[in-house]
């Protein structure tokens, strides 16, 4: 599954990178970004865990 992180909403908490480091990483501005596709379960967990709902399915 491919994910998208809204850079304007992301607060950089890192929850998604902890759940799915193979999909998400922190960028140079301190926000998360999706850099790869991942399995549906981990991406869905990251989407559901984001405290500001900045992650969506692409």
C-alpha positions, 0 to 999 in steps of 0.5 A: 500500500502506498501512503501519503503524509500531509507535510502541512499537518505532520507534527513530527511525532515519529509514531509512523516511523516506529510502526513502519520504518520500511515505509516512513522516515523523518525528512530534513524539516522534521516531518515524516514522509512516505518513501516506499510502499509497505504492507497494508497492515503496517500502513493502516496501523500508521494511518490509524495511529497518527495523532493529527491524521496527517497520513492517508492512503494514496 
